């Protein structure tokens, strides 16, 4: 019984505890990032 | 100063360090330098284009807008490239005339957190006489191509992004007609980036400068059905100013009944008042989140020389250069440019016979070793680089710079003073060309040399004794 409780406690620590970190980070479900570029114009790297 | 491997590194770093989900998009004009590819340079351009696609696949782009410039090697080439791309090429208006189908995907959808984002692409028109498309294909005007697509997207998407290379003026009109488009990533051919500009309450437009020297990052907080939190609402303000101007003009014309353009101005005034009314109506709260204001923070990141590289993308870039060098080092290509007397150039050794002090000073300068710089980078056959690293410079025909004779494989006397064969034969009657800042600006443009200063840099060369 004690082992089961111990296992559940560890599981709770691993699964439940990290969740609030995401909330604390401040990102809401309506927040996102757009990374963008344009007019690369066939340039892979400057010449010299 | 650009570089796909630096761009890739920055994107990876930004995604890792942010806790927000992201989209990676490109507005277009990705593959080629100009709107048509010279026959002589077709193979080199195609190798470069394939390298760029490999790099973009590694970076993990979601979508790229098809611009007219991406069609520079022809539609068939771009369709082949599309098959090799892990991202989606977007164009809603390149259409097969016979069946009305799009040749590229018009849109993609992504669920980002609670927001459903739709991305649509629009291609700018080719000139009427262009042969880059076959006769069964056309680029439809946006007014014909967009209505159905935007109606469909606005039904079940919260946020719509347009990738386009249309002119800024046309983007403004699109924003006016379709308030459902929230962000326009604009591939304009400009040195400087387009800071976000709120075209309407619901549409903002942004774009980076040309040649991949910058990347853009926009952090967005969006409440579906809301408007952008913004001080300026450029388009409406412009229309209101125009209305006021026309009103004043009309008042003046009233006092001069003989003038016949009164009705013309009155009719323009009525049109503009109708537009303003429509735009103001669009600002009225109509959705549950209308009272809320959405916001964004935009940042451009310049790709500096000292920035780290993304290892895998750097390898792709190096391999692309190796392939270009191998291609252009073939004797069939190099042989045609190896005549020393080509176009009146004679080489610096001839100049030294009379101007030894100047030649000795020049030999200490970086101009003298400009070709060695390319050899070190394994780019000595790359026609993109060569014109500014050899003596004979021809902007219109860069392929002629491949395989120059060794006396012209440097930025020599004749780069600045003009072809010297006639002058060396008869110095009295044939004077050399005076050097001006314009001469240097053939190569020392901000793209290559941001700190160029004619007076200071000329002194460094120390040619004048």
HADDOCK unambig.tbl for C-alpha pairs under 7 A between the chains (distance, minus, plus):
assign (segid A and resid 27 and name CA) (segid B and resid 19 and name CA) 6.51 0.50 0.50
assign (segid A and resid 27 and name CA) (segid B and resid 20 and name CA) 6.16 0.50 0.50
assign (segid A and resid 29 and name CA) (segid B and resid 113 and name CA) 4.67 0.50 0.50
assign (segid A and resid 29 and name CA) (segid B and resid 114 and name CA) 5.19 0.50 0.50
assign (segid A and resid 30 and name CA) (segid B and resid 113 and name CA) 6.26 0.50 0.50
assign (segid A and resid 30 and name CA) (segid B and resid 114 and name CA) 5.73 0.50 0.50
assign (segid A and resid 30 and name CA) (segid B and resid 115 and name CA) 5.91 0.50 0.50
assign (segid A and resid 30 and name CA) (segid B and resid 221 and name CA) 5.73 0.50 0.50
assign (segid A and resid 30 and name CA) (segid B and resid 222 and name CA) 5.55 0.50 0.50
assign (segid A and resid 30 and name CA) (segid B and resid 223 and name CA) 6.63 0.50 0.50
assign (segid A and resid 31 and name CA) (segid B and resid 20 and name CA) 6.52 0.50 0.50
assign (segid A and resid 31 and name CA) (segid B and resid 220 and name CA) 5.59 0.50 0.50
assign (segid A and resid 31 and name CA) (segid B and resid 221 and name CA) 4.43 0.50 0.50
assign (segid A and resid 31 and name CA) (segid B and resid 222 and name CA) 6.44 0.50 0.50
assign (segid A and resid 32 and name CA) (segid B and resid 20 and name CA) 5.15 0.50 0.50
assign (segid A and resid 32 and name CA) (segid B and resid 21 and name CA) 5.22 0.50 0.50
assign (segid A and resid 32 and name CA) (segid B and resid 22 and name CA) 5.67 0.50 0.50
assign (segid A and resid 32 and name CA) (segid B and resid 112 and name CA) 6.94 0.50 0.50
assign (segid A and resid 32 and name CA) (segid B and resid 219 and name CA) 6.07 0.50 0.50
assign (segid A and resid 32 and name CA) (segid B and resid 220 and name CA) 5.38 0.50 0.50
assign (segid A and resid 32 and name CA) (segid B and resid 221 and name CA) 6.65 0.50 0.50
assign (segid A and resid 33 and name CA) (segid B and resid 20 and name CA) 6.21 0.50 0.50
assign (segid A and resid 33 and name CA) (segid B and resid 21 and name CA) 6.25 0.50 0.50
assign (segid A and resid 33 and name CA) (segid B and resid 22 and name CA) 4.56 0.50 0.50
assign (segid A and resid 33 and name CA) (segid B and resid 23 and name CA) 6.47 0.50 0.50
assign (segid A and resid 33 and name CA) (segid B and resid 217 and name CA) 6.99 0.50 0.50
assign (segid A and resid 33 and name CA) (segid B and resid 218 and name CA) 5.62 0.50 0.50
assign (segid A and resid 33 and name CA) (segid B and resid 219 and name CA) 4.54 0.50 0.50
assign (segid A and resid 33 and name CA) (segid B and resid 220 and name CA) 5.88 0.50 0.50
assign (segid A and resid 34 and name CA) (segid B and resid 22 and name CA) 5.63 0.50 0.50
assign (segid A and resid 34 and name CA) (segid B and resid 23 and name CA) 4.97 0.50 0.50
assign (segid A and resid 34 and name CA) (segid B and resid 24 and name CA) 6.04 0.50 0.50
assign (segid A and resid 34 and name CA) (segid B and resid 217 and name CA) 5.87 0.50 0.50
assign (segid A and resid 34 and name CA) (segid B and resid 218 and name CA) 5.11 0.50 0.50
assign (segid A and resid 34 and name CA) (segid B and resid 219 and name CA) 6.55 0.50 0.50
assign (segid A and resid 35 and name CA) (segid B and resid 23 and name CA) 6.13 0.50 0.50
assign (segid A and resid 35 and name CA) (segid B and resid 24 and name CA) 4.77 0.50 0.50
assign (segid A and resid 35 and name CA) (segid B and resid 25 and name CA) 6.31 0.50 0.50
assign (segid A and resid 35 and name CA) (segid B and resid 216 and name CA) 5.73 0.50 0.50
assign (segid A and resid 35 and name CA) (segid B and resid 217 and name CA) 4.60 0.50 0.50
assign (segid A and resid 35 and name CA) (segid B and resid 218 and name CA) 6.39 0.50 0.50
assign (segid A and resid 36 and name CA) (segid B and resid 24 and name CA) 5.69 0.50 0.50
assign (segid A and resid 36 and name CA) (segid B and resid 25 and name CA) 4.80 0.50 0.50
assign (segid A and resid 36 and name CA) (segid B and resid 26 and name CA) 5.43 0.50 0.50
assign (segid A and resid 36 and name CA) (segid B and resid 215 and name CA) 6.02 0.50 0.50
assign (segid A and resid 36 and name CA) (segid B and resid 216 and name CA) 5.02 0.50 0.50
assign (segid A and resid 36 and name CA) (segid B and resid 217 and name CA) 6.32 0.50 0.50
assign (segid A and resid 37 and name CA) (segid B and resid 25 and name CA) 6.61 0.50 0.50
assign (segid A and resid 37 and name CA) (segid B and resid 26 and name CA) 4.75 0.50 0.50
assign (segid A and resid 37 and name CA) (segid B and resid 27 and name CA) 6.42 0.50 0.50
assign (segid A and resid 37 and name CA) (segid B and resid 208 and name CA) 6.13 0.50 0.50
assign (segid A and resid 37 and name CA) (segid B and resid 215 and name CA) 5.17 0.50 0.50
assign (segid A and resid 37 and name CA) (segid B and resid 216 and name CA) 6.10 0.50 0.50
assign (segid A and resid 38 and name CA) (segid B and resid 26 and name CA) 5.12 0.50 0.50
assign (segid A and resid 38 and name CA) (segid B and resid 27 and name CA) 4.72 0.50 0.50
assign (segid A and resid 38 and name CA) (segid B and resid 28 and name CA) 5.40 0.50 0.50
assign (segid A and resid 38 and name CA) (segid B and resid 29 and name CA) 6.54 0.50 0.50
assign (segid A and resid 38 and name CA) (segid B and resid 30 and name CA) 6.80 0.50 0.50
assign (segid A and resid 38 and name CA) (segid B and resid 187 and name CA) 5.11 0.50 0.50
assign (segid A and resid 38 and name CA) (segid B and resid 207 and name CA) 6.71 0.50 0.50
assign (segid A and resid 38 and name CA) (segid B and resid 208 and name CA) 6.15 0.50 0.50
assign (segid A and resid 38 and name CA) (segid B and resid 210 and name CA) 6.98 0.50 0.50
assign (segid A and resid 38 and name CA) (segid B and resid 212 and name CA) 6.88 0.50 0.50
assign (segid A and resid 39 and name CA) (segid B and resid 28 and name CA) 6.05 0.50 0.50
assign (segid A and resid 39 and name CA) (segid B and resid 29 and name CA) 4.69 0.50 0.50
assign (segid A and resid 39 and name CA) (segid B and resid 30 and name CA) 5.60 0.50 0.50
assign (segid A and resid 39 and name CA) (segid B and resid 187 and name CA) 5.70 0.50 0.50
assign (segid A and resid 39 and name CA) (segid B and resid 189 and name CA) 6.54 0.50 0.50
assign (segid A and resid 39 and name CA) (segid B and resid 210 and name CA) 4.82 0.50 0.50
assign (segid A and resid 39 and name CA) (segid B and resid 211 and name CA) 5.66 0.50 0.50
assign (segid A and resid 39 and name CA) (segid B and resid 212 and name CA) 6.27 0.50 0.50
assign (segid A and resid 40 and name CA) (segid B and resid 29 and name CA) 6.39 0.50 0.50
assign (segid A and resid 40 and name CA) (segid B and resid 30 and name CA) 4.82 0.50 0.50
assign (segid A and resid 40 and name CA) (segid B and resid 210 and name CA) 6.16 0.50 0.50
assign (segid A and resid 40 and name CA) (segid B and resid 211 and name CA) 4.35 0.50 0.50
assign (segid A and resid 40 and name CA) (segid B and resid 212 and name CA) 4.21 0.50 0.50
assign (segid A and resid 41 and name CA) (segid B and resid 29 and name CA) 5.67 0.50 0.50
assign (segid A and resid 41 and name CA) (segid B and resid 30 and name CA) 5.14 0.50 0.50
assign (segid A and resid 41 and name CA) (segid B and resid 31 and name CA) 5.56 0.50 0.50
assign (segid A and resid 41 and name CA) (segid B and resid 32 and name CA) 4.85 0.50 0.50
assign (segid A and resid 41 and name CA) (segid B and resid 33 and name CA) 4.59 0.50 0.50
assign (segid A and resid 41 and name CA) (segid B and resid 211 and name CA) 5.30 0.50 0.50
assign (segid A and resid 42 and name CA) (segid B and resid 30 and name CA) 6.00 0.50 0.50
assign (segid A and resid 42 and name CA) (segid B and resid 31 and name CA) 4.36 0.50 0.50
assign (segid A and resid 42 and name CA) (segid B and resid 32 and name CA) 4.30 0.50 0.50
assign (segid A and resid 42 and name CA) (segid B and resid 33 and name CA) 5.46 0.50 0.50
assign (segid A and resid 42 and name CA) (segid B and resid 48 and name CA) 6.63 0.50 0.50
assign (segid A and resid 42 and name CA) (segid B and resid 49 and name CA) 6.53 0.50 0.50
assign (segid A and resid 43 and name CA) (segid B and resid 211 and name CA) 6.02 0.50 0.50
assign (segid A and resid 43 and name CA) (segid B and resid 212 and name CA) 6.92 0.50 0.50
assign (segid A and resid 44 and name CA) (segid B and resid 3 and name CA) 5.47 0.50 0.50
assign (segid A and resid 44 and name CA) (segid B and resid 4 and name CA) 5.49 0.50 0.50
assign (segid A and resid 44 and name CA) (segid B and resid 52 and name CA) 6.68 0.50 0.50
assign (segid A and resid 44 and name CA) (segid B and resid 317 and name CA) 6.22 0.50 0.50
assign (segid A and resid 45 and name CA) (segid B and resid 2 and name CA) 6.09 0.50 0.50
assign (segid A and resid 45 and name CA) (segid B and resid 3 and name CA) 4.05 0.50 0.50
assign (segid A and resid 45 and name CA) (segid B and resid 4 and name CA) 6.41 0.50 0.50
assign (segid A and resid 46 and name CA) (segid B and resid 1 and name CA) 6.61 0.50 0.50
assign (segid A and resid 46 and name CA) (segid B and resid 2 and name CA) 6.35 0.50 0.50
assign (segid A and resid 46 and name CA) (segid B and resid 3 and name CA) 6.42 0.50 0.50
assign (segid A and resid 47 and name CA) (segid B and resid 385 and name CA) 5.37 0.50 0.50
assign (segid A and resid 48 and name CA) (segid B and resid 373 and name CA) 6.00 0.50 0.50
assign (segid A and resid 48 and name CA) (segid B and resid 374 and name CA) 5.98 0.50 0.50
